[in-house]
Amino acid sequence: MKPVKTLAWVLAAAAFSAFAGTAMAETLKLGTEGAYPPFNYIEPDGTITGFDVEIGLALCERIGADCEVVAQDWDGIIPGLLAKKYDFIIASMYITEERMKQVSFTDPYYKAAMTMVAPKGSTITDFSPEGLAGKVIGAQSGTTMSDYIEAVYPDADIRLYPTQDEANLDLASGRLDLMVGDMLPMVDWVQKTDDGACCELAGDPITDPTYVGLGAGIAVRKEDEDLRERF
């Protein structure tokens, strides 16, 4: 009987160990906008996906954590992190001095640039502050793009939108003369979508580090330095 008792104890110990490991598995919540294709967007079935999300999920796998993706409107994305609705943000967020006052960032996972977008056939060729005085220029609110047009084009008629899709729609509908957006999503929009076929990139890429910062990074709460270092 002794070997049977020993085997029973071994099996019980293994079961307890497996249970304890499962119970202690780390779960992290990833915050993203879910409205910024191809970086982050929501599929028709409700799945949140995109380049940012795939990067975040790969990082979670690398550090051995389960990862839950949470969509959050852009205007509330940093407040949501500070309120602990999620543990980190990966949403093509540019690393800027202003944002670093609120959160900590990892090293950038891609370099950033912005671009003007205009309707095809636009006659605008002067993109100086004087040249765009009185023109209707749009961007997503709460972004480095909105910061840029408000600072550089004070005499323009500036329109800000809760989402990039809404800004795109107004440009496509002829309600904007120009729009400023993140370079890669704008290239994707004008080249790969029916709505974006109306429009084209305009002017030179905007790479002023005052606005595009060091690139796009992952944001964490300042007290979560250990998590930042793991990424």
N, C-alpha and C positions, 0 to 999 in steps of 0.2 A: 504493500500500500504506500510505502514511503515515496517511490518514484512518481506515483500518481499525484500525491499531495504536492510534490515539488513542481510537477508540470502545471498543476492548477495555479500555484502561486506565480509561476512564470507568465502564464497566460493572463492572469489577473493584473499583474504588474504592467504587461505590455498594453493591455486595454486601457489602463489608467493613464499610461504615458501618452497614448494616442489621443485620448480624450483631453488631457491637459494641454497637449500641443495645439489641438483644434481650438480649445477654449481661449488660448492665449494668442492665437493668430492675430496679427495686426491688420486693422482695416483703416485705410486712408480714404478721405473724400477729396476728389479732384474737382475743382470749380472751373467752369469754362462758360463762354457765352452761348454757344450753340446756334449762333446766327451769323457766322462769318466764314462761309465756304471759300476755299477748300480747307481752311484751317480747323474750323469747328462748326458743325451743323447737325441738325436733327433729321434723321431718315423718316420716311413716311410711317414706319412701324414704331417710331418713338426712340429708336437707338440714337444716342449721341456719338458722333464719330468725327473724323477729320484728322489732319496731320497733327495738330496739337494733342488731341485725345490719344492718338496712337503712340505718340512720344511719352505721354504721361503713363499710359498703361504699361509700356515697355519698362519704364523706370520703376514702377511699382513691382513688376515681376522681378526685376534685377535685385531689388532690396528685400524681396521676400514678403511683400505686403499684398493683401487683397485691396482692390481699388474700386470705389464707387464713383461714378461720374454724375455731377450735379450741374444743371444748367442755371445760369443766373444772368439777368439783364445787365448790360455793360455798366450802366450808371451805378449799379449797386454791387459791382463785383468785388471791389476792395472792401467796402463796408461789410459785405457778407463774409469775407475772410476774417476780418477783425472780430466779427460776431460769432465766429467758430461754426459757421454753417458748413464749411469744408476746411481742409487742412492745407491746401496749396492751390494756386491759380496757374493754369497753363492755357493761355488764351491769346497768343501773339501779342503779349503786353510788352511794350517798349520799356526798357530800363532808363528812367529819367530821374533827375535829381529830385523833382517834386514827388514822385512816387516813392523814392527811397526814404523820404521823410516818414512814410507810413508803414512800409513793408521792407523786407529784405529780399534780394534777388540772388539766384544762382548766376553762374556765367551764362552769357547768351547762347541759345541753341540755334539761332540763325541771325544773320545780319539783316538790317532793315533799311528800306527806302520807301518814300512816298512818291505819288505821281498825280498830276492833273489828268482829268478825263474830260473830254469835250464831245458834243454831238459831231458826227461826221459832217464835213462841210463847213464847220465853224471857221469864221474869218479871224478869230482872235490869234494874234501872233506875238503880241507884247504882253508878257506875263509879269511885268514890273508892277509895283503898287500903283503907279500912275496909270499904267495901261489897263488895269482891271478896276479902276475906280468906277463905281456905279454898276458893275457887273454883278450878276446873281451867282454866288458861289456856295456850294453845299458841302457838308461833311457830317459824319456821325458825331453826335455830341459826346463830351467827356473823353475825347481821344486826343492823341498828339496832332491829328489832322485838324481838328477844330481849334486847338491851341495855335497851330500854325497860321491858319487863315485869319483868325481874330487878331493875331499880333502883326502879321505882315501886310494884310489888306484891310486897314481900318475904314477905308472909304468905299469898300464893296458892300453890296447887300448880302449879308451872310445868313444862310438858312442851315439850321442844325436839326438832326434827326435822331430818334432813339436807336435806330438800327441802320446798318449799312444798306440793307435791302431797301429801306424806305428812301434813302438818299439816291440809290441807283434808280428807283422807280421814277422819282421826280426828274432826274436827268434824262431818262429815256422818254419821259412824257413832255419834254420841252420846257419844264418849269425852272430849269437851271441853265446858266451859260457854261458853267464849269463845276466840277466836283473834285475834291482832293481825297484820295484814298491810299491805303497800303498797296504797295506796288504789286505783290504777287496775287492777291485777290482781285485786283483790277485787271491784270493781264488775263486771269482765268475768266473773269466776267465778260470782257469784250471779245475774247477769242473762242469761248466754249459755250456761251449761252445765247439763246434766241433774243432775250431782252437786251443783252449787251451788244448785239450786232449793230445797234443804233450808233455806237459811240467808238471812240478811239483814244489812245493815250495822247497827251499833249504836253509840250514843253519838255524841259530836262528833268531827269529824276531829282527828287528833293532828298538830299542826304545830310542836311544841316544837323549836326549832333545835338544842337539845342533842342531839337524836336524829335529826332529818331533815336536819340540816346546811344547806348552801346549795342543795341540790337534787342531782340525779344528774349526775355528770361522767364524763369519760373519764380513766382512770388510766394513767400511764406510770411507768417507773422514774425516780428522781430525776436520774440522770445523762443521761437522754434529753430534756433541755430543748428541744433543737431540734425534736424530734418533737412535743412538747406545743404549741409555738408554731405549728407548721404546721397543727395542728388548730384 
